[in-house]
Amino acid sequence: RIERQLARSPENVEVRSRLLLAYSKELARCNRTTLKGTAPLAPCSDFLELVHLHGMEFLKASLEASTAKRIQSVMDTLLDLKDFQLYPLIARFAVTLARHEESLSEFDWKGELQERATMFHYETALQLLKSVKCLEEAQEVFDEAVSLERGGQRMIAWTKLWQTPSVYVRGLRPVSAWWEATDLPLAEVLEENMSAIRSELQGLLEKGGQMIVDPAYPRLTSMGDWDVIRLYYNKHWDPTAVALAPKTTELLRDKLPGASNGLPYIHYNTEEVCFFRMTPGTRVMMHSGGCNARLNLSLGLLGCSDSFIEVAGEERRWRNGEMLAFDDSCDHSARHDGEEDRWVLTVGVMHPDLVERPEIFRDV
């Protein structure tokens, strides 16, 4: 039916987008059927070919009609399908949006500590391409992004393919994906108090703490469940969670370096305190934080056997009672192959250079 509508109105962007989404959903359904060991009604490659055909035609028609918002809407729907075969096409959509004047114009009126559309869309394209190992295409997009000039100035200061946040603070030390816990005072505090934190988490779960568990980032989870209990988020301590974990809250309330020094947050979660759960078999796809202003301190608490995190291409194992510290803006993914739920306490803290040299905020 949609094919007939398109034949009557080949330039109709709305009809073209509906047809693209229809074939994309059929492709995702076909791939799921194949994974279950059942023969699909038609070869998945047929749907993939139609998706790319109508995807490129949709992009062309959208640009001619200057409908950037429609491209974004279709992108969001395609991403929700979580089909890796669609990622290269979605990345093309993202690059198209990055080049759009509506996005580029944000460089003219937004500051470096604000999220600007072009950087956001380039970051999205890069994450998608890197996730499916299209590294040559990713390098081409990266080179295009860092070469971008506006008013005679380079606008994007990324230096590594594996660190491409949508907000990039200049003036910090050269990036290190992994940090030593001994270099971060709060990491040592957490390790010293691990037994008390773990006991409180166990008590929280016995009291029904699962009732306040939320999905962490559903779009990033390809298998299993990745859930979160947020104690401190968006500059606020959650009263319900705090009541269930008063000792952990008291331990950290005045120790978040950005908040305790009265420094501004770049994103709502520049600093954060959360218990994260992964169920057995969970896979968290590659992603990164939106700004290079945050480090993650991840303390293993329960069920960490056979649980791993990869940051900037280097994989390490979580262990109960031990700390892993890494730069949130670097590409990272996680997997849990254990037989019980894995729980960690993750504390996001402001980058030490911003705490020690707050004039960076002023200079920007």
C-alpha positions as CSV (number, residue, x, y, z in Angstrom):
1,R,0.0,0.0,0.0
2,I,2.8,2.4,0.9
3,E,4.6,1.5,-2.3
4,R,1.6,2.4,-4.3
5,Q,1.3,5.8,-2.4
6,L,5.0,6.5,-3.2
7,A,4.5,5.6,-6.9
8,R,1.8,8.3,-7.0
9,S,3.9,10.8,-5.0
10,P,7.6,10.0,-5.4
11,E,8.7,13.3,-3.9
12,N,6.5,12.9,-0.8
13,V,9.0,12.8,2.2
14,E,6.4,11.6,4.7
15,V,5.4,8.6,2.5
16,R,9.1,7.8,1.8
17,S,9.9,7.8,5.5
18,R,7.0,5.5,6.3
19,L,8.2,3.1,3.7
20,L,11.7,3.2,5.0
21,L,10.5,2.5,8.5
22,A,8.3,-0.3,7.4
23,Y,11.1,-2.1,5.6
24,S,13.5,-1.4,8.6
25,K,11.0,-3.1,11.0
26,E,10.7,-6.0,8.6
27,L,14.5,-6.3,8.5
28,A,14.7,-6.3,12.3
29,R,12.0,-8.9,12.5
30,C,13.8,-11.0,9.9
31,N,17.1,-10.9,11.8
32,R,15.4,-11.8,15.1
33,T,13.7,-14.8,13.4
34,T,17.0,-15.9,12.0
35,L,18.7,-15.7,15.4
36,K,16.0,-18.0,16.8
37,G,16.9,-20.6,14.2
38,T,13.7,-20.2,12.2
39,A,13.8,-19.6,8.4
40,P,12.4,-16.1,7.6
41,L,9.7,-15.7,4.9
42,A,12.2,-13.7,2.7
43,P,16.0,-13.4,2.8
44,C,17.0,-10.6,5.2
45,S,19.4,-9.3,2.6
46,D,16.4,-8.4,0.4
47,F,15.0,-6.2,3.2
48,L,18.5,-4.7,3.9
49,E,18.8,-3.7,0.2
50,L,15.4,-2.0,0.3
51,V,16.2,-0.2,3.5
52,H,19.4,1.3,2.0
53,L,17.6,2.2,-1.2
54,H,14.8,4.0,0.5
55,G,17.0,5.4,3.2
56,M,19.2,7.2,0.7
57,E,16.2,8.4,-1.3
58,F,14.6,9.7,1.9
59,L,17.8,11.6,2.8
60,K,17.9,13.2,-0.7
61,A,14.2,14.2,-0.5
62,S,14.5,15.5,3.0
63,L,17.5,17.7,2.2
64,E,15.6,19.2,-0.8
65,A,12.7,19.9,1.5
66,S,15.0,21.1,4.3
67,T,13.3,18.8,6.8
68,A,16.1,18.2,9.4
69,K,13.5,17.5,12.1
70,R,12.0,14.7,10.1
71,I,15.4,13.1,9.6
72,Q,16.0,13.2,13.3
73,S,12.6,11.6,14.0
74,V,13.3,8.8,11.6
75,M,16.7,8.3,13.1
76,D,15.3,7.9,16.6
77,T,12.8,5.3,15.4
78,L,15.5,3.3,13.6
79,L,17.8,3.4,16.7
80,D,15.0,2.0,18.8
81,L,15.0,-1.1,16.6
82,K,18.6,-1.9,17.9
83,D,19.5,-3.6,14.6
84,F,23.2,-3.4,14.0
85,Q,22.8,-3.7,10.2
86,L,21.0,-0.4,10.3
87,Y,23.8,1.5,12.0
88,P,25.9,2.4,8.9
89,L,22.7,3.9,7.3
90,I,21.7,5.8,10.6
91,A,25.3,7.1,10.7
92,R,24.8,8.6,7.3
93,F,21.7,10.3,8.6
94,A,23.7,11.7,11.5
95,V,26.5,13.0,9.3
96,T,23.9,14.7,7.1
97,L,22.4,16.4,10.1
98,A,25.9,17.5,11.3
99,R,26.5,19.2,8.0
100,H,23.1,20.9,8.0
101,E,23.2,24.7,8.4
102,E,20.6,24.6,11.1
103,S,23.2,22.5,13.1
104,L,26.2,24.4,12.1
105,S,24.7,27.7,13.1
106,E,24.8,26.7,16.7
107,F,28.5,27.3,16.7
108,D,27.7,31.0,16.2
109,W,25.6,31.4,19.3
110,K,26.4,28.6,21.7
111,G,29.5,28.4,23.8
112,E,32.0,25.5,24.1
113,L,30.5,24.2,27.3
114,Q,27.1,23.8,25.7
115,E,26.1,20.9,23.5
116,R,26.1,22.0,19.9
117,A,24.1,20.0,17.3
118,T,26.9,19.4,14.8
119,M,29.2,17.8,17.4
120,F,26.3,15.8,18.8
121,H,25.5,14.4,15.4
122,Y,29.1,13.6,14.5
123,E,29.5,11.9,17.9
124,T,26.3,9.8,17.1
125,A,27.7,8.8,13.7
126,L,31.0,7.8,15.2
127,Q,29.5,5.7,18.0
128,L,27.4,3.8,15.5
129,L,30.2,3.1,13.1
130,K,32.6,2.1,15.8
131,S,30.0,-0.2,17.3
132,V,29.9,-2.3,14.1
133,K,33.6,-2.1,13.4
134,C,33.3,0.2,10.4
135,L,36.5,1.8,11.4
136,E,37.6,3.2,8.1
137,E,34.3,5.0,7.7
138,A,34.6,6.2,11.3
139,Q,38.0,7.6,10.7
140,E,36.7,9.5,7.6
141,V,33.9,11.0,9.7
142,F,36.4,11.9,12.5
143,D,38.8,13.6,10.1
144,E,35.9,15.6,8.6
145,A,34.7,16.6,12.0
146,V,38.1,17.9,13.3
147,S,38.7,19.7,10.0
148,L,35.5,21.7,10.3
149,E,36.1,25.4,10.3
150,R,33.6,28.2,11.0
151,G,34.7,31.8,10.7
152,G,38.3,30.7,10.1
153,Q,38.5,28.7,13.3
154,R,38.6,24.9,14.0
155,M,35.5,24.1,15.9
156,I,36.0,20.6,17.1
157,A,39.2,19.8,19.2
158,W,38.9,16.0,19.5
159,T,42.3,14.2,19.4
160,K,41.4,10.5,19.6
161,L,39.0,8.4,17.7
162,W,38.0,6.7,20.9
163,Q,37.2,10.0,22.7
164,T,34.6,12.0,20.8
165,P,32.1,13.6,23.3
166,S,29.6,16.1,22.1
167,V,31.0,18.7,24.6
168,Y,34.8,18.9,24.6
169,V,36.5,21.0,27.3
170,R,39.9,22.3,26.0
171,G,42.8,22.8,28.3
172,L,42.7,19.5,30.2
173,R,45.7,17.1,30.5
174,P,46.1,14.7,27.6
175,V,43.4,12.0,27.8
176,S,44.0,8.8,29.7
177,A,41.3,6.3,29.3
178,W,42.1,4.4,32.6
179,W,43.1,6.1,35.9
180,E,44.8,4.7,38.9
181,A,42.7,4.8,42.0
182,T,45.6,6.0,44.0
183,D,45.5,9.3,42.0
184,L,41.9,10.0,43.1
185,P,41.4,10.6,46.8
186,L,37.7,9.7,46.6
187,A,38.5,6.3,45.1
188,E,40.5,5.5,48.2
189,V,37.7,6.6,50.5
190,L,35.3,4.3,48.7
191,E,37.7,1.3,48.8
192,E,38.3,1.8,52.5
193,N,34.5,1.9,53.2
194,M,33.6,-0.9,50.7
195,S,32.4,-3.4,53.4
196,A,29.9,-0.8,54.8
197,I,28.7,0.2,51.4
198,R,28.2,-3.5,50.4
199,S,26.3,-4.3,53.6
200,E,24.1,-1.3,53.1
201,L,23.3,-2.4,49.5
202,Q,22.5,-5.9,50.7
203,G,20.1,-4.4,53.3
204,L,18.6,-2.1,50.7
205,L,17.8,-5.1,48.5
206,E,16.4,-7.1,51.4
207,K,14.1,-4.1,52.2
208,G,12.7,-4.1,48.6
209,G,15.1,-1.7,47.0
210,Q,14.4,-3.3,43.7
211,M,11.2,-1.3,43.7
212,I,13.1,1.9,43.0
213,V,15.3,0.3,40.3
214,D,15.0,2.0,36.9
215,P,16.3,0.9,33.5
216,A,19.7,2.6,33.1
217,Y,19.9,3.3,29.4
218,P,17.6,0.9,27.5
219,R,18.8,1.9,24.0
220,L,22.3,0.8,25.0
221,T,21.4,-2.7,26.2
222,S,21.5,-5.4,23.5
223,M,20.9,-8.3,25.9
224,G,19.8,-8.7,29.5
225,D,18.9,-5.9,31.9
226,W,21.1,-2.9,33.0
227,D,19.4,-1.1,35.9
228,V,20.2,1.7,38.2
229,I,19.3,3.1,41.7
230,R,20.2,6.8,41.6
231,L,21.2,8.3,44.9
232,Y,22.6,11.6,43.5
233,Y,21.5,12.8,40.1
234,N,20.9,16.2,38.5
235,K,22.4,18.0,41.5
236,H,20.0,16.4,43.9
237,W,20.0,13.6,46.4
238,D,17.0,11.4,45.9
239,P,15.1,11.3,49.3
240,T,13.7,7.8,48.7
241,A,17.0,6.3,47.8
242,V,18.9,8.2,50.5
243,A,16.5,6.8,53.1
244,L,17.5,3.3,52.0
245,A,21.2,4.0,51.9
246,P,22.0,6.7,54.5
247,K,25.5,5.6,55.3
248,T,26.6,5.7,51.6
249,T,24.9,9.1,51.3
250,E,26.6,10.5,54.4
251,L,30.0,9.2,53.2
252,L,29.7,11.0,49.9
253,R,27.5,14.0,50.5
254,D,30.3,16.5,50.9
255,K,32.9,14.7,48.9
256,L,31.9,15.2,45.3
257,P,34.6,17.5,44.2
258,G,32.6,19.7,41.8
259,A,29.6,20.2,44.1
260,S,31.7,20.7,47.2
261,N,33.7,23.4,45.5
262,G,30.6,25.1,44.1
263,L,31.6,24.5,40.5
264,P,29.0,24.5,37.6
265,Y,28.0,21.3,36.0
266,I,28.3,21.1,32.2
267,H,25.7,18.3,32.0
268,Y,23.0,17.3,34.5
269,N,25.1,14.3,35.4
270,T,28.6,15.7,35.5
271,E,28.6,14.2,39.0
272,E,26.4,11.3,40.0
273,V,26.1,8.5,42.6
274,C,24.4,5.3,41.5
275,F,24.1,1.6,42.2
276,F,24.2,-0.2,38.9
277,R,22.9,-3.8,38.3
278,M,23.5,-6.1,35.4
279,T,21.6,-9.4,35.2
280,P,23.4,-12.5,33.9
281,G,24.1,-12.4,30.2
282,T,23.7,-8.6,29.9
283,R,25.5,-6.8,27.1
284,V,25.9,-3.0,27.2
285,M,26.9,-1.6,23.8
286,M,29.7,0.8,23.2
287,H,28.9,4.3,24.3
288,S,30.5,7.3,26.0
289,G,29.6,10.2,28.2
290,G,28.6,13.5,26.6
291,C,31.6,15.5,28.0
292,N,35.2,15.0,28.9
293,A,34.6,16.7,32.3
294,R,33.7,13.5,34.2
295,L,35.6,10.5,35.5
296,N,33.8,7.3,36.7
297,L,34.8,5.5,39.9
298,S,33.2,2.0,39.8
299,L,33.4,-0.1,43.0
300,G,32.6,-3.8,42.7
301,L,30.2,-4.9,45.4
302,L,28.2,-8.0,44.6
303,G,28.3,-10.7,41.9
304,C,31.3,-9.3,40.0
305,S,32.7,-12.7,39.0
306,D,33.0,-12.9,35.2
307,S,31.9,-9.2,34.7
308,F,34.0,-7.1,32.4
309,I,34.3,-3.5,31.1
310,E,36.2,-2.4,28.0
311,V,37.4,1.2,27.8
312,A,39.2,2.6,24.7
313,G,39.8,-1.0,23.5
314,E,41.3,-2.3,26.8
315,E,39.2,-4.8,28.7
316,R,39.4,-5.2,32.5
317,R,37.5,-7.3,35.0
318,W,35.3,-6.0,37.8
319,R,36.1,-7.7,41.2
320,N,34.2,-7.5,44.4
321,G,35.8,-4.9,46.7
322,E,38.0,-3.4,44.0
323,M,37.9,-0.1,42.2
324,L,38.0,0.7,38.4
325,A,38.5,4.3,37.4
326,F,38.1,5.6,33.9
327,D,37.3,8.6,31.8
328,D,33.6,8.6,31.0
329,S,34.1,10.4,27.7
330,C,36.1,7.4,26.3
331,D,34.3,4.6,24.4
332,H,33.3,1.9,26.8
333,S,31.1,-1.2,26.8
334,A,30.3,-3.9,29.4
335,R,29.3,-7.5,29.7
336,H,28.3,-9.8,32.5
337,D,28.8,-13.5,32.1
338,G,28.3,-14.4,35.7
339,E,25.4,-16.5,37.2
340,E,24.0,-13.9,39.6
341,D,23.2,-10.2,39.4
342,R,26.2,-7.9,39.4
343,W,26.1,-4.7,41.5
344,V,28.6,-1.9,41.5
345,L,28.6,1.6,43.0
346,T,29.5,4.1,40.4
347,V,30.4,7.6,41.4
348,G,30.8,10.2,38.6
349,V,33.1,13.0,39.6
350,M,34.3,16.2,37.9
351,H,37.7,16.0,36.2
352,P,40.5,16.9,38.6
353,D,41.9,19.5,36.2
354,L,38.6,21.5,36.3
355,V,38.5,21.3,40.1
356,E,42.2,22.4,40.4
357,R,42.0,25.0,37.7
358,P,38.4,26.4,37.7
359,E,39.7,29.3,35.6
360,I,39.1,27.0,32.7
361,F,35.4,27.7,33.1
362,R,36.1,31.4,33.0
363,D,38.4,31.3,30.0
364,V,35.8,29.3,28.0
